[in-house]
Amino acid sequence: MAIVEISDLFKEYQLGDHAVQVLKGLNIAFEEGEYIAIMGPSGSGKSTLLNILGCLDKPTSGHYLLGGTDVSTMSDTELSEIRCNQIGFVFQSFNLLPELSVLENIQVPLFYQGATQRESYDRSSHLAEMVGLGHRKQHRSTELSGGERQRVAIARSMANDPVIILADEPTGNLDSKSGTEILAILDDLREMGKTLIMVTHNDEVAARTDRTIRLLDGKMVSNGARKLGKQS
Amino acid sequence: MIYRVNRFLYLGFLNLWRHRLRSTLTVLGIVFGVCSVIAMLAIGEGASYEALEAIEKLGSQNIIIRSVTPPKGESVSSEEARMLEYGLTYKDAKQIRTTVPDVEVVVPSRTIRSNLTHRRKRVDGNVIGVVPWYPLVSNQQILEGRFFTERETDDHRNVCVLSSSLAKRLFPTKSPVGKVVKVKTDYYTVVGVLEGAGLNTNLSGEASDLNLFIPLTAARSRFGDVIFTPRSGTFSIEKVELHQLIVKVKTIEAVIPTADIITTILGKAHKQQDYEVIVPWERLLTAQRTERIFNIVLGSIAAISLLVGGIGIMNIMLASVTERTREIGVRRALGAKKRDIVYQFLTETVILSGSGGVLGLLLGVTIPFLITYFAEMTTIIRMWTLALAFGISLITGIVFGMYPAFRAATMDPIEALRHE
């Protein structure tokens, strides 16, 4: 069964007295463990799609099944629960909390999950080591380089052991060296069996994924050829 | 649960510490609010306490009738002072005792200013002729010895009881009981010492507390009813039978009606207004009313300053929410419910107002102490005012923190994440 299943998904925004349709009937399904790139020019609706996939926004019509559960009609609190337990976010601009240390940043999702102090410490240390920041656990995020910050962000997205990880141009704000390091870590996550959905403008980056979905004007123009033998 | 609370507190402190100056200034608003609530109530309480204490000393079940010099009708014709006859009489005392219902006892007294001497010690004080049951009405403790008896009164015996300050002046080192005090040409044997000065204390405060109590009968036979007072170049002669009548009423409820009856009786018996009726209970009620108004006024001023403090908190929290829009977006994306955001911001306001409350409490306790020390004003800090001021500061924090917290929680997470 698909981990993410989107059917007839529409999203429109009310701008003044006329509605603007951003997503015009999308039908997509992702399998568990897939690594997907979403591409498209600005205004094509990829950010909106990512927000809906991340349960930050709700579709105007259509259905979104996450792990078999329809989340398209859930309340704000229920969506918070879903984000809390099943989704990991990696942002282009890292979005770490500057007053907190590396460990504390990784612990933020765990706190909202209601983890104990012990669990929270163990898990965040483990994740910090996993992304290669074992030696900088107590540093403030403002003392880190861009690449290091994004590594913290990836560790944070893994903290709640999510079903899907959503990355919004994770290398967009990084130099090519740091970008390559980040992509390598994402490859590792994929190896670990995580489902990764990444928005990107970069064809090279997209080339590392299993398939690329192309959006144009709120519609899917390419479902993406499966490069790996996962044809069903 | 405890970990969660601690975590919210930790985050709150972290953020407030990051904006130390701003947090301190905000807290000051609450500090001064709480401090003024406590200090003002302490001053109010102290002021009214002094007044109430003075009145209560007179006895709430007592009615005090005092002889006063009547307003001069016509100017004195001759240079030589004419004898002025006025005031309460033995007849008045008897009439009140026998005709007014609800009267428990009547204590008549006479006061003569005189030199009091023991050996070479000489004190200018009052000789007060009273009846043996006087201490019951004045609520004074007998510190040493005893009060004089009815028998001694009947016999016009030369015995006396000293007020404690007189005892201290005449007998600084030894017990006065058994010693003698000379008044004019007569010697009086001391039988006891009374605590305090007694009920002859004038409400205007001019009375001395150096009092020598002797039996009324003795006072009458030794001094007569006529009093000579030397004046510059001349002297005045006054004939006053009794200077004061203390009427003790059986119940508090009967005090005011009894006072009315006494006023009527005296009004008929006296041609001129040569007496005044003082009802401590009535004055007490008036003083209590005044106290209440005083407290309400002070309390409102203090409450307004707390309100201003609260508005300060709200102002700062609104600024903080706007500044931290991005953080709110991140936290929402990472799984924070609206409730979690509300808690986070409310924790901060409660920390601000709570620490303001504690500091205000300390300052509020110190200020009345300093006022008492430097201005010699009585101040009284009641426990309930501390609880009230601290409670109000916390409530102010919650109430004024509510709106910013809800504003933070209801932000659209997507908009918040986009915020620069």
Interface residues (C-beta under 8 A of the other chain):
Chain A: N51 G54 L56 D57 D76 T77 S80 E81 R83 C84 N85 F89 F91 N95 L97 E99 L100 V108 P109 F111 Y112 Q113 G114 T116 Q117 R156 N160
Chain B: Y3 R4 R7 L14 N15 R18 R326 E327 G329 V330 R331 R332 A333 L334 G335 A336 K337 K338 R339 D340 P413 I414 L417
